[in-house]
Amino acid sequence: MRTLVSETLAAWRHAERVLAQSEVGSPDHETARMAAAELRDLYQLLTERTGLDPAADPAGAEGAGNDVLTRVRDDLGIKQAG
């Protein structure tokens, strides 16, 4: 779970950088805006344990988190480390 949290934070930071560097209204800007919001929410879910409780369902939380992270990486063109 710790790896998922750090990967989510890294992807969130990347999305924020893309957002800051892209032209408002461009497809990249809109994709980055949505990704940053979704990653922020996922990061909060994973670190605050509100809503879906990773302790109660670690496989479910990790699976849902990995799904979001994979989709956002694809949307932003981020290559997975490792």
N, C-alpha and C positions, 0 to 999 in steps of 0.2 A: 504494500500500500504506500510506503514511503516513496518508492520510485515513481509511482503514479502521481503523487503530489508534486514532486520536483519536476517531472516532465510537464505536468499541467502548468506550473508556474513558468517554466521556460517558454512554452508555447504561448502563454498569455502575454509574456513580455515581448515575444516576437510579433504577435498580432498588434500590440500597442505601437511598436516601432513602425510596422507597415502602415498603420493608421496615421501616424504622425507624418510619414514621408509621402503619402499618396495624396493625390488631388481630390478635394471634396467633391463628391458626386460621381467619382470614377468607380468602375466595378471593383477594383482592388480596395478602394476605401470602404465601400459598402461591405465587402466580404470581411475585411479586417475588423470593421466595427461590430459586425454580428459575432465574429469569432471571439473577439476580446470580451464581449459581454457574456457569451456562453462559457468561456474559459474562466472568467471571474466567478461566475455562479458555481461552476464545478469546483474550483479551488476552495471557495467558501464552504461548499457542501463537504468536501473531503477534510477540511481542517477544523470546521466548527461542529461537524457531525449533527447538523440540523436536517430535517426532512428524512432522507434515507440514512439510516445509521449504519456506517461501515462495520462497526463492531458487532452489530446484530446480524448483518448479512454481508460479510467481507467479499464473498465471491460476486454477489449482485452489485455491490457498490463499485468494485474494481472493474467488473465487466462493463457496467454502464459508463464509467469514467473512460475506459479504454476505447469504447465506441465513439464517444464525443471527441476524444483526442485524435483518433484516427481520421475521423471526418474533417476536423478542423485542419489537421496537417495536410490532408489532400486539398482542401479548399485554398490554403495559403501556399501550397507547394513546398512544405517543409519536409525534408528527408529525415526519417527516423534514425536516431543515433544507434550505433552498434551494429 
